[in-house]
Every structure is written in C-alpha cells, then in structure tokens.
C-alpha cells in the first residue's frame, strides 16, 4: 500500500481503496498479487483509477515496480527519487538496485 499512500500524499484520491482491509498478512498480500498475475498488473489497475500514465524514463516522484520479471514474489513497489528507486524496508525506506519492470507518473 506504500504506492497508494504516496498517491494520497501527492493529493490524489485513494487508488487502492478496493484493496484496503482485504488482507492482514504477507500471505494475504501475496494472494492478491498472484490473483492479478503479478505486481505490475495490480499496480497498473490502481494507477488507472487516478489517471496515471506509464513512462519509460522515471523521474523524481514517479512510482514503479522493480525486481524479478518471472517471480511475482520478488517484485517490489518503489518510488523514484530522481536517481534511483526507494522501497519500504523494515525501519523505513532504502535504495534498491533492481530491474525496472514498469513505471508510472501520477
């Protein structure tokens, strides 16, 4: 939900309101991702709710999915800081160097 929270912070309506309170564990979250066949289609459906546009070259503030193109359990929502991707980790945000699977401007 970090990407949806970012969209809210930017002033958009909640793009993931239909997902809130529908899971209470990592396993529940993984089931939702699997039902959408990966994080990219899941986030794309949420971004469409607020009129976001897919981009090839992310800039500061854009959101994306980074990680494995084949293992949906190794795909991570990220926020671009202008020079790289930040993901939520235990204790805050940290930089992740990983393959960009998709990016959107919201």
C-alpha angles and dihedrals in degrees: 000000000000092000092050089048089051090052090051091049089053089055102260124131114258107287092192102043089125090060100046115110092007095111137030104187144040089259091054091050091048090053090055092049091048092049088057092046093244144341095281096063090040094054092040090058091050094046089052088061090066101035097256119167128222113242135193097207112043122211134194110306097020119126129224151159118252132181137052119008091205106034108066090193090063097055118107135194110235142180120220115230096192095269105042149339126296121199131185111258133172104296099016141311126333138178118264124195105205141127114287109234097179140343135198137193111223 
